[in-house]
Amino acid sequence: MAAGLVLQVAGPLPVEALRSSQPDSEYAGVWLERWEAKPVAAPSAAPGIFERKLLRTHSDTLTSLAQEAGGKRLLVVVAKGNYCPVCLSQILRLERHSARLAQLGARLVGLTVDSPASNQKARKKHGVTSGLLSDASTRVVRALGLWSPEVQHPTPAIVLFDECGSEAGRWMGRYPGHRPDAAVWEKLETLSKNPPRCSASPNT
């Protein structure tokens, strides 16, 4: 499989299924893009994972994805670790367009399984201004189907939640040269033009 190839499928495709068919050297050149007509749950998402307070901010305050979203759309950049400059550069690239994110009703956060203190150091070192959330228990990344047990870190990804707290799209992969930014903006524009109707409680 050629490096940089984008796979587009109609439904969820577990990371394990992709990995089982590709050597790691080839898998590193693949991003998985998944869109459906309606917002969909992550492959193995636990009920209420968006609302449950299982995360900690870089200042060590208990939080949830819902709290970070604040009723807006939420872009979550999942990094395999705050030691990964490629992962953090994805956050920095999106941060450069903060005005556009605000216009499209979206907030941006990073998510690692590192400690809050370690995330805070990484923010200062790399100049990240967005929140960098800690999922030290790995409960959230596991619920999102993004934990890679064989390497003991998350699969790098961008997960987009709409204002209802439902997953609206995701990009997964580890290929440094491929940047799905254009597709992210396109999806945000689509959500802005055709916002979903939310029930009383998000993600239910």
Contacts in CASP RR format, 6 or more apart in sequence:
PFRMAT RR
TARGET T0000
AUTHOR 0000-0000-0000
METHOD contacts of the structure
MODEL  1
MAAGLVLQVAGPLPVEALRSSQPDSEYAGVWLERWEAKPVAAPSAAPGIF
ERKLLRTHSDTLTSLAQEAGGKRLLVVVAKGNYCPVCLSQILRLERHSAR
LAQLGARLVGLTVDSPASNQKARKKHGVTSGLLSDASTRVVRALGLWSPE
VQHPTPAIVLFDECGSEAGRWMGRYPGHRPDAAVWEKLETLSKNPPRCSA
SPNT
1 22 0 8 1.000
1 26 0 8 1.000
1 29 0 8 1.000
1 30 0 8 1.000
3 28 0 8 1.000
3 29 0 8 1.000
3 175 0 8 1.000
4 29 0 8 1.000
4 30 0 8 1.000
4 31 0 8 1.000
4 175 0 8 1.000
4 177 0 8 1.000
4 178 0 8 1.000
5 29 0 8 1.000
5 30 0 8 1.000
6 30 0 8 1.000
6 31 0 8 1.000
6 33 0 8 1.000
6 178 0 8 1.000
6 180 0 8 1.000
7 13 0 8 1.000
7 18 0 8 1.000
7 30 0 8 1.000
7 31 0 8 1.000
7 32 0 8 1.000
7 33 0 8 1.000
8 33 0 8 1.000
8 34 0 8 1.000
8 35 0 8 1.000
9 32 0 8 1.000
9 33 0 8 1.000
9 34 0 8 1.000
10 36 0 8 1.000
11 34 0 8 1.000
11 36 0 8 1.000
11 40 0 8 1.000
12 34 0 8 1.000
12 40 0 8 1.000
12 42 0 8 1.000
12 43 0 8 1.000
13 32 0 8 1.000
13 34 0 8 1.000
13 43 0 8 1.000
14 43 0 8 1.000
14 44 0 8 1.000
14 145 0 8 1.000
15 32 0 8 1.000
15 145 0 8 1.000
15 146 0 8 1.000
15 148 0 8 1.000
15 155 0 8 1.000
15 172 0 8 1.000
18 27 0 8 1.000
18 30 0 8 1.000
18 32 0 8 1.000
19 27 0 8 1.000
22 30 0 8 1.000
27 173 0 8 1.000
27 174 0 8 1.000
28 173 0 8 1.000
28 174 0 8 1.000
28 175 0 8 1.000
29 173 0 8 1.000
29 174 0 8 1.000
29 175 0 8 1.000
29 178 0 8 1.000
30 173 0 8 1.000
30 175 0 8 1.000
31 171 0 8 1.000
31 172 0 8 1.000
31 173 0 8 1.000
31 175 0 8 1.000
31 178 0 8 1.000
31 180 0 8 1.000
32 170 0 8 1.000
32 171 0 8 1.000
32 172 0 8 1.000
32 173 0 8 1.000
33 170 0 8 1.000
33 171 0 8 1.000
33 180 0 8 1.000
33 183 0 8 1.000
34 40 0 8 1.000
34 169 0 8 1.000
34 170 0 8 1.000
35 169 0 8 1.000
35 187 0 8 1.000
39 162 0 8 1.000
39 164 0 8 1.000
39 165 0 8 1.000
39 166 0 8 1.000
39 167 0 8 1.000
39 168 0 8 1.000
39 169 0 8 1.000
39 196 0 8 1.000
40 166 0 8 1.000
40 167 0 8 1.000
40 169 0 8 1.000
41 166 0 8 1.000
41 167 0 8 1.000
42 49 0 8 1.000
42 143 0 8 1.000
42 144 0 8 1.000
42 145 0 8 1.000
42 146 0 8 1.000
42 159 0 8 1.000
42 167 0 8 1.000
42 170 0 8 1.000
43 145 0 8 1.000
44 142 0 8 1.000
44 143 0 8 1.000
44 144 0 8 1.000
44 145 0 8 1.000
45 143 0 8 1.000
45 144 0 8 1.000
45 145 0 8 1.000
45 167 0 8 1.000
46 139 0 8 1.000
46 143 0 8 1.000
47 204 0 8 1.000
48 203 0 8 1.000
48 204 0 8 1.000
49 65 0 8 1.000
49 139 0 8 1.000
49 140 0 8 1.000
49 143 0 8 1.000
49 144 0 8 1.000
49 203 0 8 1.000
50 64 0 8 1.000
50 65 0 8 1.000
50 66 0 8 1.000
50 69 0 8 1.000
50 161 0 8 1.000
50 165 0 8 1.000
50 166 0 8 1.000
50 202 0 8 1.000
50 203 0 8 1.000
51 64 0 8 1.000
51 65 0 8 1.000
51 66 0 8 1.000
51 201 0 8 1.000
51 202 0 8 1.000
51 203 0 8 1.000
52 64 0 8 1.000
53 62 0 8 1.000
53 63 0 8 1.000
53 64 0 8 1.000
53 67 0 8 1.000
54 64 0 8 1.000
54 135 0 8 1.000
54 137 0 8 1.000
54 139 0 8 1.000
54 140 0 8 1.000
55 62 0 8 1.000
55 63 0 8 1.000
55 64 0 8 1.000
55 65 0 8 1.000
55 68 0 8 1.000
55 111 0 8 1.000
55 133 0 8 1.000
55 134 0 8 1.000
55 135 0 8 1.000
55 140 0 8 1.000
56 62 0 8 1.000
56 63 0 8 1.000
56 116 0 8 1.000
56 133 0 8 1.000
56 134 0 8 1.000
56 136 0 8 1.000
57 63 0 8 1.000
57 116 0 8 1.000
57 131 0 8 1.000
57 132 0 8 1.000
57 133 0 8 1.000
57 134 0 8 1.000
58 116 0 8 1.000
58 119 0 8 1.000
58 120 0 8 1.000
58 123 0 8 1.000
58 131 0 8 1.000
58 132 0 8 1.000
58 133 0 8 1.000
58 134 0 8 1.000
59 116 0 8 1.000
59 120 0 8 1.000
60 116 0 8 1.000
60 117 0 8 1.000
63 133 0 8 1.000
65 74 0 8 1.000
65 76 0 8 1.000
65 109 0 8 1.000
65 140 0 8 1.000
65 161 0 8 1.000
65 165 0 8 1.000
66 165 0 8 1.000
66 202 0 8 1.000
66 203 0 8 1.000
68 74 0 8 1.000
68 107 0 8 1.000
68 109 0 8 1.000
68 131 0 8 1.000
68 133 0 8 1.000
69 107 0 8 1.000
69 161 0 8 1.000
69 163 0 8 1.000
69 165 0 8 1.000
70 107 0 8 1.000
71 163 0 8 1.000
71 202 0 8 1.000
72 105 0 8 1.000
72 106 0 8 1.000
72 107 0 8 1.000
72 163 0 8 1.000
73 104 0 8 1.000
73 105 0 8 1.000
73 106 0 8 1.000
73 107 0 8 1.000
73 160 0 8 1.000
73 161 0 8 1.000
73 162 0 8 1.000
73 163 0 8 1.000
73 168 0 8 1.000
73 188 0 8 1.000
73 191 0 8 1.000
74 106 0 8 1.000
74 107 0 8 1.000
74 108 0 8 1.000
74 109 0 8 1.000
74 160 0 8 1.000
74 161 0 8 1.000
74 165 0 8 1.000
75 94 0 8 1.000
75 101 0 8 1.000
75 106 0 8 1.000
75 107 0 8 1.000
75 108 0 8 1.000
75 109 0 8 1.000
75 158 0 8 1.000
75 159 0 8 1.000
75 160 0 8 1.000
75 184 0 8 1.000
75 188 0 8 1.000
76 109 0 8 1.000
76 110 0 8 1.000
76 111 0 8 1.000
76 158 0 8 1.000
76 159 0 8 1.000
76 160 0 8 1.000
76 161 0 8 1.000
77 87 0 8 1.000
77 90 0 8 1.000
77 91 0 8 1.000
77 94 0 8 1.000
77 108 0 8 1.000
77 109 0 8 1.000
77 110 0 8 1.000
77 111 0 8 1.000
77 157 0 8 1.000
77 158 0 8 1.000
78 110 0 8 1.000
78 111 0 8 1.000
78 112 0 8 1.000
78 141 0 8 1.000
78 144 0 8 1.000
78 146 0 8 1.000
78 154 0 8 1.000
78 155 0 8 1.000
78 156 0 8 1.000
78 157 0 8 1.000
78 158 0 8 1.000
78 159 0 8 1.000
79 87 0 8 1.000
79 88 0 8 1.000
79 90 0 8 1.000
79 91 0 8 1.000
79 110 0 8 1.000
79 111 0 8 1.000
79 112 0 8 1.000
79 154 0 8 1.000
79 156 0 8 1.000
80 87 0 8 1.000
80 112 0 8 1.000
80 153 0 8 1.000
80 154 0 8 1.000
80 155 0 8 1.000
80 156 0 8 1.000
80 174 0 8 1.000
81 87 0 8 1.000
81 112 0 8 1.000
81 113 0 8 1.000
81 114 0 8 1.000
81 153 0 8 1.000
81 154 0 8 1.000
82 88 0 8 1.000
82 112 0 8 1.000
82 114 0 8 1.000
82 118 0 8 1.000
82 119 0 8 1.000
82 121 0 8 1.000
82 122 0 8 1.000
82 132 0 8 1.000
83 122 0 8 1.000
84 156 0 8 1.000
85 126 0 8 1.000
86 156 0 8 1.000
86 176 0 8 1.000
87 156 0 8 1.000
88 122 0 8 1.000
88 126 0 8 1.000
88 128 0 8 1.000
90 156 0 8 1.000
90 158 0 8 1.000
90 179 0 8 1.000
91 108 0 8 1.000
91 110 0 8 1.000
91 128 0 8 1.000
91 130 0 8 1.000
91 132 0 8 1.000
92 126 0 8 1.000
92 127 0 8 1.000
92 128 0 8 1.000
93 179 0 8 1.000
93 181 0 8 1.000
94 101 0 8 1.000
94 108 0 8 1.000
94 130 0 8 1.000
94 181 0 8 1.000
94 184 0 8 1.000
95 108 0 8 1.000
95 128 0 8 1.000
95 129 0 8 1.000
95 130 0 8 1.000
98 108 0 8 1.000
100 185 0 8 1.000
101 107 0 8 1.000
101 108 0 8 1.000
101 188 0 8 1.000
104 188 0 8 1.000
104 189 0 8 1.000
104 191 0 8 1.000
104 192 0 8 1.000
105 163 0 8 1.000
105 188 0 8 1.000
105 192 0 8 1.000
106 188 0 8 1.000
108 130 0 8 1.000
108 131 0 8 1.000
109 130 0 8 1.000
109 131 0 8 1.000
109 132 0 8 1.000
109 133 0 8 1.000
110 130 0 8 1.000
110 131 0 8 1.000
110 132 0 8 1.000
110 133 0 8 1.000
111 132 0 8 1.000
111 133 0 8 1.000
111 135 0 8 1.000
111 140 0 8 1.000
111 141 0 8 1.000
111 154 0 8 1.000
112 118 0 8 1.000
112 119 0 8 1.000
112 122 0 8 1.000
112 132 0 8 1.000
112 133 0 8 1.000
112 134 0 8 1.000
112 135 0 8 1.000
112 154 0 8 1.000
113 134 0 8 1.000
113 135 0 8 1.000
113 136 0 8 1.000
113 138 0 8 1.000
113 141 0 8 1.000
113 153 0 8 1.000
113 154 0 8 1.000
114 122 0 8 1.000
114 134 0 8 1.000
114 136 0 8 1.000
115 134 0 8 1.000
115 136 0 8 1.000
116 134 0 8 1.000
118 134 0 8 1.000
119 132 0 8 1.000
119 133 0 8 1.000
119 134 0 8 1.000
120 132 0 8 1.000
122 128 0 8 1.000
122 132 0 8 1.000
123 129 0 8 1.000
123 131 0 8 1.000
123 132 0 8 1.000
135 141 0 8 1.000
138 147 0 8 1.000
138 154 0 8 1.000
141 147 0 8 1.000
141 154 0 8 1.000
144 157 0 8 1.000
144 159 0 8 1.000
146 154 0 8 1.000
146 155 0 8 1.000
146 157 0 8 1.000
146 159 0 8 1.000
146 172 0 8 1.000
147 154 0 8 1.000
147 155 0 8 1.000
148 154 0 8 1.000
148 155 0 8 1.000
155 172 0 8 1.000
155 173 0 8 1.000
155 174 0 8 1.000
156 172 0 8 1.000
156 173 0 8 1.000
156 174 0 8 1.000
157 170 0 8 1.000
157 171 0 8 1.000
157 172 0 8 1.000
157 173 0 8 1.000
158 170 0 8 1.000
158 171 0 8 1.000
158 180 0 8 1.000
158 184 0 8 1.000
159 167 0 8 1.000
159 169 0 8 1.000
159 170 0 8 1.000
160 167 0 8 1.000
160 168 0 8 1.000
160 169 0 8 1.000
160 170 0 8 1.000
160 184 0 8 1.000
160 187 0 8 1.000
160 188 0 8 1.000
161 167 0 8 1.000
161 168 0 8 1.000
162 168 0 8 1.000
162 191 0 8 1.000
162 195 0 8 1.000
162 196 0 8 1.000
163 191 0 8 1.000
163 195 0 8 1.000
163 196 0 8 1.000
163 198 0 8 1.000
163 202 0 8 1.000
164 196 0 8 1.000
164 197 0 8 1.000
164 198 0 8 1.000
164 199 0 8 1.000
164 202 0 8 1.000
164 203 0 8 1.000
165 198 0 8 1.000
165 202 0 8 1.000
165 203 0 8 1.000
166 196 0 8 1.000
166 202 0 8 1.000
166 203 0 8 1.000
168 187 0 8 1.000
168 191 0 8 1.000
169 187 0 8 1.000
171 180 0 8 1.000
171 183 0 8 1.000
171 184 0 8 1.000
END
